[in-house]
Amino acid sequence: MTAPIIQRREPGLVLVFSIITFGIYLPFWYHGIYEDLQTLDGRTPTGHGFWLDFLFVILTFAIYGIWVDYQISQQIAEFEERNGLGPVQDTSIIAVILDVASYFTAFFTNFVTSAIQQDQVNRVVEKLETRLTSDAGVPA
């Protein structure tokens, strides 16, 4: 078995790109994270495709985006737990708090949520690669 191929994105750059583009970068990031979670777990966070969820976010003035971020964090934590990749860090409540706060911070805290979730995905992939390397008998 080989590790899934996931594009590594630096959480700090997710934050910086989101800030300097005034959030225009985020839909591109979300599209990538949907693909990554589909590759890792065989499903998207909400069970819908990215474009349908993106439409819901627009139609609800980003309120649906709070649910999406909650689901992303939940899916990552569930994947870690199901695959024994602990310790599991469930950041779903933090995602909701930051997303709600984003309405009062010009959406800055939403950028932070995305950086945190990117860090989680990177960490999960590193744990998978370490496990596969050690299972194969190759020194890590």
C-alpha positions in Angstrom: 0.0 0.0 0.0 1.2 3.5 -0.8 0.4 6.8 0.8 -2.2 8.9 -0.9 -0.9 11.7 -3.0 -2.0 14.9 -1.4 -0.7 18.3 -2.4 1.1 19.7 0.6 0.2 23.3 1.3 1.9 25.4 3.9 -0.7 26.6 6.5 1.2 29.9 6.8 0.9 30.5 3.1 -2.8 29.6 3.1 -3.2 32.4 5.7 -0.9 34.9 3.8 -2.5 34.2 0.4 -6.0 34.6 1.9 -5.1 37.9 3.4 -3.3 39.5 0.4 -6.1 38.4 -1.9 -8.8 39.5 0.5 -10.2 36.0 0.6 -10.2 35.3 -3.2 -7.7 32.5 -2.6 -10.0 30.6 -0.3 -12.4 29.1 -2.9 -9.3 27.6 -4.6 -8.0 26.3 -1.3 -11.4 24.8 -0.5 -11.5 23.1 -3.9 -8.2 21.5 -3.2 -9.1 20.4 0.4 -12.3 18.8 -1.0 -10.1 16.8 -3.5 -7.6 15.9 -0.7 -10.4 14.6 1.6 -12.0 12.7 -1.3 -8.6 11.1 -1.9 -7.9 10.3 1.7 -11.3 9.3 2.9 -13.3 8.5 -0.2 -15.9 11.3 0.5 -16.2 15.0 0.7 -16.9 16.8 4.0 -20.6 17.3 3.3 -21.3 14.5 0.9 -21.9 17.1 -1.9 -19.5 18.3 -4.5 -17.4 21.4 -4.1 -19.4 23.5 -6.6 -22.8 22.7 -4.9 -21.4 23.6 -1.5 -19.8 26.8 -2.9 -23.2 27.8 -4.3 -24.8 27.2 -0.9 -22.2 29.3 0.8 -22.9 32.2 -1.6 -26.7 31.9 -1.3 -26.5 31.8 2.5 -24.0 34.7 2.8 -21.3 32.3 4.1 -23.5 30.8 6.9 -23.4 27.4 5.2 -19.6 27.8 5.2 -19.6 27.5 9.0 -21.2 24.0 8.6 -18.7 23.2 5.9 -15.7 24.1 8.1 -17.2 22.1 11.0 -17.6 19.1 8.7 -14.0 19.4 7.4 -12.6 19.4 10.9 -14.9 16.5 11.9 -13.9 14.4 8.9 -10.2 14.9 9.5 -10.6 13.9 13.2 -12.8 10.9 12.4 -10.3 9.7 9.7 -7.5 10.0 12.3 -9.4 8.0 14.9 -10.7 5.4 12.5 -7.1 4.7 11.2 -5.4 4.8 14.6 -3.4 7.9 13.8 -3.8 9.4 17.2 -3.6 11.5 19.2 -6.7 12.9 17.5 -7.1 16.7 17.5 -10.7 17.6 16.8 -10.8 21.3 15.9 -14.5 21.4 14.9 -15.6 23.6 17.7 -12.7 26.0 17.2 -13.6 26.1 13.5 -17.2 27.1 14.4 -16.1 29.8 16.9 -13.6 31.3 14.4 -16.1 31.2 11.6 -18.8 32.9 13.7 -16.2 35.5 14.8 -15.3 36.1 11.2 -18.5 38.1 10.7 -16.9 40.6 13.2 -13.3 40.5 11.9 -13.9 41.0 8.2 -13.5 37.2 7.7 -9.9 37.2 9.0 -10.7 34.4 11.5 -12.1 32.3 8.7 -8.6 32.5 7.1 -7.2 31.2 10.4 -9.6 28.3 10.3 -8.4 27.3 6.8 -4.8 27.4 7.9 -5.6 25.2 11.0 -7.4 22.7 8.8 -4.5 22.6 6.3 -2.1 21.9 9.1 -4.4 19.0 10.2 -4.4 17.5 6.7 -0.6 17.8 6.4 -0.2 16.1 9.8 -2.5 13.2 8.9 -0.6 12.6 5.6 2.7 12.7 7.5 1.4 10.2 10.0 0.2 7.9 7.2 3.6 8.2 5.4 5.4 7.4 8.7 3.1 4.4 9.3 3.6 3.0 5.8 7.3 3.5 6.0 7.6 1.7 9.3 5.2 -1.1 8.2 7.4 -1.7 5.1 10.4 -2.1 7.4 12.2 0.9 6.0 13.7 3.1 8.7 11.7 6.3 9.1 
